[in-house]
Amino acid sequence: MPPRPVGVQQGQSLRVWQRKALMEYLRGKREDFLAVATPGAGKTTFALRVATELFADGTIDNLTVVTPTEHLKTQWAQAAARVGIDLDAGFRNSDVHAASDFHGTVVTYAQVGIAPAVHKRRTLTRRTLVVLDEIHHAGDSKSWGDGVKAAFEPAVRRLMLTGTPFRSDENPIPFVEYERGPDGIQRSRSDTVYGYSEALRDGVVRPVIFLAYSGETRWRTSAGDELSARLGEPMTQDLIAQAWRTALDPKGDWMPQVLKAADARLDRLRSGGMPDAAGLVIASDQQNARAYAKAINEITGEKAVVVLSDDVGASGRIAAFSASTEKWMVAVRMVSEGVDIPRLAVGVYATSASTPLFFAQAIGRFVRARRTGETATVFVPSVPHLLELAAELEAQRNHVLGEPKTKDGYDDDELERANREEKASGELEGSFEALGATAELDQVIFDGATFGMPAQTGSDEEEEYLGLPGLLTPDQVTALLTKRQSEQMAAERRRGTNAPVAEQAAPEIPPQPRTAGERRIVLRRQLNTLVAAHHHRTGLPHGKIHAELRRLCGGPPSAQATIEQLEERIATIQTL
């Protein structure tokens, strides 16, 4: 056994939340401790500091880290080595004993689930701290959960980490404490929480700007009927799913147009203060991933790095890409959680997966801040459920037991299977044929606020948003988006004023949009303008104002609100 890593980290500065969490941990001396921190906040650093302290005071003489993937085993071992803790990332269940020159091991949940007795014996023989990274994975299957519980029940201490403390099912997570609320529902209890909004305030993570793209989609059903729909418009869940899949079809025009816009945004970031900024396309399956990479090559003249889970050499390609200045990576599942590529700043969400868990994990790949002012931009299809998740990025969720598995008509079980197996939605395969789709910028979402496009969006308006400066603080992003929204509304008023007299409405009645979709766009802009004015009067963040209006009036975020709900919020904010 190598010498204890005593005091190795003592000189390393910790972030405020890490110091507070460490004090809470050391003061409480609890066997089980759940730390929830947004992706990019530094959960690994916190856990290794805890381990160092426990090695130093003799509480433990062994560390076991459990991770979701093989790639993260290497990442944890490298991080631990930097602070003097040697972990064996090559340990296999067939090994009788871990090598004596290591302080511990890194294993996966799958390893533990297959042979819990092996890991229980190791836990019993030495005083062990078990770090369960992304602990929600212990509920992925009964064998994983039972295996983790059986293997690590004898541990001296268990430290659980997660950036997404919720699941789409009711499988209880081992060693997590649940509390029953007044409504009778059990929710997970965290010992320390550091959310995205707090991290954004502290400059630990980047602000994320979502650019939502709509467009006309056309497809043919298995019965031979040709259908068309505008992505983002109200329709049944089946039609939403088919329009969404049509947009993501590599053979159509939607994805090439969005990839071209994303590359333009990436070029703007690279020339505006982030010279090594990189982009990531998250694909639904391997076939689409390869097709998107080919499209990127045609658009940029540069090859994209393609990473497929369980592909030999995938971890090496991720590490090489992280250290390089290459522009684009296309991946399916390998980078949806935990993988650290700090220079990722532009994302294209080109997958049909829409569970809150997967979405949060995916967006977490882009939020890690390196310097003040860096921003991230994620391109998403204008699908109601995704827009709601984007608008609620700062929401703090807990794992709930006893709540329905489905929400808003989406089958989370099916989507979880799609996430794990890297397959397109199986029920749709063969039931329709994508015929074509066009893409156009529909709305911009930031800090819970929606900034809509003009009723007739053109390339000039799109280029304005793609050309946003690369280095902006959150307040500067909000101010700039609000300013552009006001300029758009003023331009529309001028266009109405300059129209021929016969076409102008009476002075006391402003020109009315012709369609319900156009009315929603105008009302969203009006609401955002009033929210911005309220912000300047009160100093409250835009997101909190929108959240208060939702509390008072009910309904979803403004990106999905009906005309009546928007009108009610406009009337309400004028009375605040």
Buried (B, 14 or more C-beta within 10 A) or exposed (E): EEEBBBEBBEEEEBBEBBEEBBEBBEEEEBEBBBBBBBBBBBBBBBBBBBBBBBBBEEBBBBBBBBBBBBBBBBBBBEBBEEBBBBBBBBBEEEEEEBEEEBBBBBBBBBBBBBBBEBBBBBBEEBBBBBBBBBBBBBBBBEBBBBBBBBBBBBBBBBBBBBBBBBBBBBBBBBBBEBEEEEEEEBBBEBBBBBBBBBBBEBBBBBBBBBBBBBBBBBBBEEEEEEBEBBBBBEBEEEBBBBBBBBBBBBEBBBBBBBBBBBBBBBBBBBEBBBEBBBBBBBBBBBBBBBBBBBBBEEBBEEEBBBBBBEEEEBBEBBBEBBEEEBBBBBBBBBBBBBBBBBBBBBBBBBBBBBBBBBBBBBBBBBBBBEEEBBBBBBBBBBBBBBBBBBBBBBBBBBBBBEBEEEBEEBBBEBBBBBBBEBBBBEEBEEBBBBBBBBBBBBBBBBBBBBBBBBBEBEEEBBEBBBEBBBBBBBEBBBBBBBEBBBEBBEEBEEEEEEEEEEEEEEEEEEBEBEEEBBBBBBBBBBBBBBBBEBBEEEEBBBBBBBBBBBEEBEBBBBBBBBEEBBBBBBEBBEEE
